[in-house]
Amino acid sequence: MAFTYARSRTETTSFTLTRMDALISQVRIALRRTYIASSTIEKVSRGIRNQWIEKITICGEDTSGLIWCQLALRIDWARHQLHMTAGRTTITYDERWTDGTSIELDEALSLYDRYIRSKGSALTSRVYVYYISGITPTQRADIQRALGFVTAQPRKWAGEQSGTTMMIPELDEITVDFGMVI
């Protein structure tokens, strides 16, 4: 009587980043994949590293400035500080993060891209940042000057919108929102 058996071997690769580098990396990926200029990406990265920015929105806008879709990344700096205080200064992720992009962000970027493409060349990506709560007008002006940003006019949606919110489990101080006109 002959026996046969199969062997299998599973290997996983993991990567470790500081929490701050991971935050900046996810934002940079989102901005780059939505065709935001590299000079703007550098300015936003600097604002995050200095913890001046708590929300980044990337809007698919028409020529009238109406928003048709939006990808937003919200950073909870209080939660970030709790992790840092507790000694959780790094995060580890595995190969499920394609090219260093979290699963949640990758899905939101895919939704954004499909929506933009469905509208042909009618929409342009624009990025807006929201500064941390509780700053004075003088501090806001200093931050804007340091980053080279100006105050944007309020934007309106083109119609009724629907969307979803996802948290990145490995980096739970960042929330990814995607919304679109339905």
N, C-alpha and C positions, 0 to 999 in steps of 0.2 A: 504494500500500500504506500503510495507516494503522497506526500503533503506539499502543497504549495502555499506560500503566503506572500503577501505584498508588504513592502515597507513604504512608509511615507514619512516625510520630514517637513515640518513647517518652520519657516523662519520669519521672524518679524523684525522690522527695523524701526527704531524709534529715534526721535529727534528732540532735543531739549533747547529751549530758548528762555531768556529772562522774560518775565511778564511784560515789561515795557517793550522789549524788542518784538514780542509776539503781537502786542496791540498795534504797534506801528506797522508791522509786516502785513497784518490783515487789512488795515486801512490803505496801505500803499498798493496792495494787490487789487482792492476794489477800485481805486482811482485809476490805476493803469489799465485794468480790463474794461473800463468805461471811457477810455480815450481822453483822460484829463492830462493836460500838459505837465511835463516832468518838473517844470519850475513850480507849478502849483503843488504838486505832490511833495516837493521838498519843503515848501512853506507849511503845509498841513502837518507833515511829519515833525517839524520843529515845534509847532504849536502843541502837538500831542506830547512830545518829549518834555515840554515845559508844563504840561498839565493845564494849558490854557483853554483847550477845546474839549467840549463834552459831547458834541454831536456833529456828524458830517453827513450831509445829504447830497446825493447825486441825483439830479432831476433830468428826466427826458422832457424837454420843453419844445413847444412849437415856435414858430417865428413871432407869435404874439406874446410869448413868455408864459403861456399857460402850461401847467404841469400835467403830463399824461401818465408818467410813471415815476416812481421815486424809490431809491435804495438808500436807507439810512443806517448809520452805525452810531450807536449810543454807547458812551463810555461812562460807567458808574465809578467815579474816582473814589468814593467812600468805600465801595466794595474792594476796589484795587488796593486801597490802603490797608484794609482788614487782612487781605492776603499777605501783603508785605509784612505787616506787624506780626502775623502768625508764622512767619518764616517761609511762606510759600512763594518764593521769589522767582521760581522757574515753572515752566509748564513742559510737559512731555506729550508729544503726539506721534502717531504712527503713519504708515504709508497710506492709510485711508484719506489723509489730507493730501490731495493731489497737488504736487508742486508747492507744498507749504500752505495751501489754501484750505481753511476749515471746511468741513462738509456743508455746514449751514451757509456760509458765505458763498461757497461754490454754487449751491442751489439758487440762492438769491440772485447771484450774478447771471446765472443761466436764465432765470425768469426775466430779469431786466433786459438782457440781450435779445431774447426771443420777442419781447414786447416791442423794443426799439425797432428790430428788423421787420416786424409785422406792419409797421407804419411807414416803411420805405425810408426815404431820406427826409421825411417831414420833421423828425425830432433831432435835437442836439443835446448832448450831455453837458450839464453845468453843475458845478459843485458849490455848496454853501456850507459854512461852518457856523456853529453856535458856541459861544464862549461859556466858560463855567459860570454857574449861578453866583450871585452875590458880589460881583465886581462893580466897582464904581465907574461912572462915565469916563473919568480920567484914566483908570486902569484899562478900560476897554480901548480907549484911544491909543494908549501906549502899546497895547498888544497888537492892534491893527497896524500901527506904524512899524512895529518890529517885524511883522509878518508880511507887510505890504498889501494888506487887504483893505477893502472899503465896505461900508455898510450897504447891504443890498436892499432893494425895495421889496416889500412883501409880495409873495407870489400866490397865485390862485390856481386851483385845480381846474382842468377843462371839463370836469363833470363829476358824477358820483364815483367815489373810489372804494376799492376793497383791497384787502391785503392780508399779510401774515407777519408774525413776529417770531423770531427764533433766537434762542440763546446758544452760545457756543459752550458746551459743557466743560471743555478743557480750559476755557478762558471766560468764565462766567461774568466778568465785569463788562463784557461787550455784548450788546444786543443788536441783531440784524433785523431790520424791518424792510419789507417790500410792499409797495402799494401801487395800484394802477387804476386808471379809469375803466369802468366796466361798461 
